[in-house]
Amino acid sequence: MSTTSNAPTATYRLQITPDFTLDQAAALTGYLADLGVGAVYLSPVLTSTTGSDHGYDATDPRTVDPQRGGEAGLAALLRAARADGLAVVTDIVPNHLGISKPVENPAWWDVLTHGRDSAYADWFDIDWSRPRILVPVLGSADDVSALEVTDGELRYYEHRFPLAPGSDQPGRTLQQVHDAQHYELVDYHRGNSELNYRRFFAVETLAGLRVEDEAVFRGTHERIARWVAEGVTGLRVDHPDGLVDPGEYLERLAALAPGAWITVEKILEPGEQLLTSWPVAGTTGYDAMREYTGVFVDTEAEALLTNLYRMTTGDTKELDDHIWDGKVMVVRELLRAEISRLAALAPDVPDADQVIAIAAVAFEVYRSYLPEGREHLDHALEVVLERRPQLADSVRALYPRLTDPADELARRFQQLTGATMAKGVEDTAFYRYNRFVALNEVGGDPSLFGVRPEDFHTAQQTRQEVWPQTMTSLSTHDTKRGEDVRMRLAVLSEQPEAWAEFVAAMIADVPLPEPTFAYLLWQTVAGVGLIEAGRMHAYAEKAMREAALATTWLENDEEFESAVHAAIDRVWSEPELRERVETFHRGLDRAARTNSLGQKLVQLTAPGVPDVYQGTELWEDSLVDPDNRRPVDFAARRALLGSAGQAPAIDADGAAKLHLTRTALRLRRDRPELFAGYRPVTATGPSAAHLLGFDRGGALTLVTRLSHRLAERGGWRETVVALPEGRWTDALTGTVHTGEVQAAALFGTYPVALLTR
């Protein structure tokens, strides 16, 4: 753990793309300063694959992407931020480089050209025991005949590859030229089973880097070092779990960027703690997001909604069963090459591949950091013995190696488990187990139906004591549903009967061939309403392929997919169905907006450094990427910020959320001394359970939770809050309160309050 004076009071995440460049970001710093944030937080800006809209596929780690504004654009942003009193934080990706277009990646191109003799051979995590680098791009094995040599390159349609020196000899056939290269072009189906370089998860076009090698670290981080010298004060580290030794890497990074505010994209399972030995300020906030969402879910509805889900879909499995199935699918189909590479490190151990695969499936967290986390490995191997007792001798033979931090087998196994978890859980099980999808979020645990207020307070107190400068988040470029979509879906836990009626009608009138996907689709429709049809089609395609129950990314079931798209078209076009959806969606408005304002205020004032994802200062209805990376209308936000009066109404334009966001951010920036502690604040009276509150040391956050249930039960009635001594002013409305205050008066204008003395 480390704290730094460079920690901002809050960040604002911008997705820098070819269509929204660093120069355009520079033009926004005045707006962001007016909003009250402390730092501009950039998506990756190193040179990446042409056309990339995310930047997590850098091709040259030594330059700023010309598509995104280049060096001049970054310099302009740094100047503008400095002039407006903002810090700059940027996202870095040490785990991999993009290789989908080899000609754009100088290091990869050189490796393909010269093989093991390349000056960059040590950059990439390649299994050099194989004679050639496997490149799975061919449509079929017979497509070698489609190769051609042009301008000193080997080409396959739009794909370009280098020629090894001297390999294009006169008289050689194309097959012979191909066979003389340091790489082998093969059928794309072979990648998952035969690939001989480490990749990001199961993506062949993202090749793993060996930043554990100090020379590779220096070569891939030289531009980052100059950023820090030029004024970048914060770094967000993408996917540290892919690295051989994240702790060692972070030590090097901290030395490279002394005093920088460093956060890591570490997904923590419930109950898991970030290693305090790491020199970082904390995570990127998915652990906090789980708490912020969960506390607005009615835990009393669990049994009813569980029964409804099972009766409607026929899915009687628990989440753990879906996780097991999803991870088994991943190790059998997507990560076979990785399993084989590990097993090859133990050639004398029979069935080593089976032990490794089952242990990876049984691993309960993303990974261990040996010697820390050895208990997770012990548990996983116990599961192997329970399920495959005949593998006992192999488990005993592998155990000392898998527990040895210096053994390559142990190091690679630790890299494997994170990929297995991410692909098997977030990208598979979370699309199959659809009981209540507001909880199916990155870093979430859908089996935990909501968060009790007392547990919420315990988590915030721990964060304040241990990780006071960690990032906290509500929406990101990776969330499966945006913050306001989750808050609208949370209302279903307060109205289970209405949801049951709606979903039954949709299933009856718009039948789909797979019931669990239907349950997911109609929840999604309830959460976002009748958004642009193209967005819903794109979401449905991704969701059904990720679930991999009826169709997959590699093997599309056209009949199933066509049925889903036809169902969406019906709902969007038939008046009766449109009216049903619109009526149900509108019926959630009041409670959903109450939830959204409450969740936003909690995040902006709770312990940690809150991040505002681009555009989420207004209502937002985003779904999984790429939907959550759509362009943001900043002109509209700037205009609304300038015109919104004191305490604007809670309506569809979102001015109330913008007002709340600006008020909380400015207070946090201008009076940081009010946010130095944490103490729960409770109410007394018949509706006390509907108030969530805390005192940060002079700033009191009070919000309404489960507002629909509250209204059903007669409102606040005689519920009161005893304020500490003094005159307390609501920063959102200007209303002054003293002493014991009726909750109904406290929430007279807004269902939330932010009080200061």
Secondary structure, DSSP 8 states (H G I E B T S, - for coil): ----TT--S-EEEE--BTTB-HHHHHTTHHHHHHHT-SEEEE---EEESTT-SS--SEEEEEEE-GGGTHHHHHHHHHHHHHHTT-EEEEEE--SEEE-SSGGG-HHHHHHHHHGGGSTTTTTB-B-TTSSSEEEEEESSGGGGGG-EEETTEEEETTEEEE--TT-S-TT--HHHHHHTSSEEEEEGGGHHHH--B-EETTEEEEEEB-TTSHHHHHHHHHHHHHHHHHT--EEEE--GGGSS-HHHHHHHHHHHSTT-EEEE-----TT----TTSSSSEE-SHHHHHHHHHTTS-GGGHHHHHHHHHHHH-----HHHHHHHHHHHIIIIISHHHHHHHHTT-TTSTTHHHHHHHHHHH--SS--BTTBTHHHHHHHHHHHHHH-GGGHHHHHHHHHHHT-TTSHHHHHHHHHHHHHHIIIIIIIIHHH--S-GGG--TT--TTS----HHHHHHHHHHHHHH-TT-EE-S--SS-SB-HHHHHHHHGGGT-HHHHHHHHHHHHHHS--S-HHHHHHHHHHHHHH-S--HHHHHHHHHHHHHHHTSS--SSS--HHHHHHHHHHHHHHHH-HHHHHHHHHHHHHTHHHHHHHHHHHHHHHHHSSSEEEEETTTTS----BSTTGGG----HHHHHHHHHH--SS---STT-HHHHHHHHHHHHHHHH-GGGGS--EEE--BSTTGGGEEEEESSSEEEEEE-SHHHHHHTTSSTT-EEEEEEEEEEETTT--EEEEEEEHHHHTSSSSEEEEE-
